[in-house]
Amino acid sequence: MQHYWLVIKRGLIRRCPRCGQGQIFSGYINLLPECLECGESFRNIRSDDAAPWATVLFVGHLAAWLIGYMVKTDVPSINLILMVLFFVLIVAGLTLPVMKGVFVNLNWISGIRYADPNELND
């Protein structure tokens, strides 16, 4: 179980689940084919829709709390609504790569691999 927490921690900082040194993304959320430090292959590892769903779950709860506060205080001006919307978009944009790192690393430690489409026979 201790290994799972280590892999989750490495996913939170978007590092290789094996060595913890190499990056797993090139750019925003494009998964590298392999770790540049230890050579671990990420070709058959995906996070699919788990990262966006987790991001929506996290940011949605945050947005619901902020909107509830606005309704309770009776100050839903257009400026405040736009500020909350901007804040929610920024938090979602920052959360998505972190969630994808966590789910890619969890798939790695769980042994979940997907077939390479280049190797499938027609």
TIROMAR-479712 format. One record per residue: x, y, z of N, C-alpha, C in turn. Coordinates in steps of 0.1 Angstrom, whole numbers. Atoms other than C-alpha are relative to their C-alpha. Layout:
// residues N
   nc1   nc2   nc3  cac1  cac2  cac3   cc1   cc2   cc3
     X     Y     Z     X     Y     Z     X     Y     Z
...
***
This chain:
// residues 122
   nc1   nc2   nc3  cac1  cac2  cac3   cc1   cc2   cc3
     8   -12     0     0     0     0     9    13     0
    -9   -11    -1    29    23     7     5     4   -14
    -4    -3    14    39    21   -30   -10     8    -7
    11    -8     6     5    34   -40     1    15     3
    -1   -14    -4    10    65   -20    12     7    -6
   -11    -6     6    44    71   -34    -3     3   -15
     4    -2    14    31    67   -70   -10    11    -1
    10   -11     0     2    90   -62     7    14     2
    -7   -12    -3    26   116   -48     8     4   -13
    -8    -3    12    48   113   -80   -10     5   -11
    10    -5    10    16   117  -101    -4    14     2
     4   -14    -4     7   149   -82    10    10    -5
   -10    -9     5    40   164   -93     4    -3   -14
    -2     3    14    38   149  -127    13    -6    -4
   -13     7     2    69   127  -124    -2   -15    -4
     0    14     4    77    92  -136    -4    -9    12
     4     9   -12    60    65  -114    11    -9     4
   -10    10    -4    91    43  -115    12     7     7
   -12    -6    -6   120    66  -108    -3    13     8
     4   -12    -6   103    98   -97     8    12    -4
    -8   -11     5   128   120  -116    -5     6   -13
     3    -5    13   117   122  -152   -15     5    -1
    13    -5     2    87   142  -164    -8   -11    -8
     8     9     8    57   122  -178    -7     7   -11
     7    -7    11    43   150  -200    10     9    -8
    -7   -10     9    56   170  -229   -11    11    -2
    10   -11     1    37   203  -227   -11    -1    11
    11    -1   -10     3   206  -210    -4   -14     5
     4    14    -5   -11   170  -209     3   -11   -11
    -4    10    10     6   152  -238    10   -10     7
    -8    10    -6    21   120  -224    12    -4    -8
   -12     3     7    57   113  -233    -1   -15    -3
     0    14     2    63    79  -249     8    -8    10
    -8     7   -11    89    70  -222     7    11     8
    -7    -9   -10   107    85  -192    14     3    -6
   -13    -4     5   138   104  -203    11    -3    10
   -10     4   -10   156    94  -170     2   -15     0
    -2    14    -2   149    57  -166    -4    -9   -12
     4     7    12   134    47  -200   -13    -8     2
    13     7    -1   101    34  -186   -10     4   -11
     9    -3    11    76    31  -214   -14     4     5
    14    -4    -3    43    50  -212    -9    -2   -13
     7     1    12    32    40  -247   -14    -6     1
    13     7    -1     3    17  -236    -7     4    13
     6    -4   -12    -7    37  -205    -8    13    -4
     9   -12     2   -37    62  -207    -8     2    12
     9    -3   -11   -59    80  -183   -14     1    -5
    13    -1     6   -88    82  -207    -8    12     6
     9   -11    -5  -117   102  -191     1     2    15
    -1    -1   -14  -107    98  -155     4    13     5
    -5   -13    -4   -87   130  -152   -10    11    -2
    10   -11     1  -114   153  -167   -11    -2    10
    11     3   -10  -141   136  -145     5     4    14
    -4    -4   -13  -120   141  -114     2    15     1
    -2   -15     0  -112   177  -123   -14     6     1
    13    -6    -1  -149   184  -128    -6    -2    14
     5     3   -14  -158   167   -95     6    10    10
    -6    -9   -10  -132   188   -76    -4    14    -2
     3   -14     3  -138   221   -94   -15     3     2
    15    -2    -1  -176   216   -94    -4     2    15
     3    -2   -14  -177   213   -56     5    13     5
    -6   -13    -3  -155   244   -53   -10    11    -5
     9   -10     6  -178   263   -77   -13     0     7
    13     1    -7  -209   251   -59     0     8    13
    -2    -7   -13  -196   264   -26     1    16    -3
    -1   -14     3  -187   298   -42   -13     6    -4
    13    -4     4  -221   301   -59   -10     1    11
     9     0   -12  -239   292   -27     3    11     9
    -4   -11    -8  -220   318    -9    -5    13    -6
     5   -12     7  -229   344   -35   -15     2     2
    15     0    -1  -266   335   -33    -4     4    15
     3    -2   -14  -266   335     5     3    15     4
    -4   -14    -3  -249   370     7    -8    10    -8
     9    -8     8  -273   383   -19     8    11    -8
    -8   -10     8  -246   401   -39     5    -7   -14
    -4     6    13  -246   382   -73     1    10   -11
    -2    -9    11  -234   411   -94     7    -6   -11
    -6     6    12  -222   405  -129    15    -1     2
   -15     0    -2  -186   414  -119     4   -12     9
    -3    11    -9  -187   389   -90    -1   -14    -7
     2    12     8  -201   362  -113    11    -3   -10
   -11     1    10  -174   368  -139    13    -4     7
   -12     3    -8  -147   367  -112     0   -15     4
     1    14    -4  -160   333   -99     2    -9   -12
    -2     8    12  -162   320  -135    15    -1    -4
   -14     0     3  -126   331  -142     8    -8    10
    -7     8   -10  -114   316  -109    -2   -15    -3
     3    14     2  -131   283  -117     7    -5   -12
    -7     4    12  -116   282  -152    15    -2     3
   -14     0    -4   -81   289  -138     3   -13     8
    -2    12    -9   -84   262  -111    -2   -13    -8
     1    11     9   -97   237  -137    12    -3    -9
   -12     1     9   -68   244  -160    12    -5     7
   -12     4    -8   -43   239  -132    -2   -14     6
     3    13    -6   -60   208  -118     1   -12   -10
     0    11    10   -63   188  -151    13    -8    -2
   -13     7     1   -26   180  -156     4    -8    12
    -3     7   -12   -23   170  -120    -8   -13     1
     8    11     0   -52   147  -121     4   -11   -10
    -4    10    11   -40   131  -154    13    -7     5
   -12     7    -6    -6   125  -137    -3   -10    10
     4     9   -10   -22   108  -108    -6   -13    -7
     7    12     6   -44    85  -130    10    -8    -9
   -10     7     8   -15    77  -154     9    -9     9
    -8     7   -10     6    67  -124    -7   -12     6
     8    11    -5   -22    46  -109    -2   -11   -10
     1    10    10   -27    28  -141    13    -8    -2
   -14     7     1    11    21  -142     2   -10    11
    -2     9   -12    12     6  -107   -10   -11     0
    10    10     1   -20   -13  -113     2   -10   -11
    -3     9    11    -6   -29  -144   -10     1   -12
    10    -2    10   -34   -15  -166     7     5   -13
    -6    -4    13   -21   -14  -202   -10    -2   -11
     9     0    12   -39    -8  -235     7    -5   -12
    -7     5    12   -32   -24  -268     4    11    -8
    -6   -10     9   -10    -4  -291    -8    -1   -14
     8     1    13   -32     4  -322     9    -3   -12
    -9     3    11    -1     1  -344     3   -15    -1
    -3    14     0     3   -35  -334   -12    -9    -3
    12     8     3   -33   -47  -340    -1    -4   -14
     2     5    14   -40   -68  -370   -14     4    -5
    13    -4     5   -69   -57  -392    -8   -12    -3
***
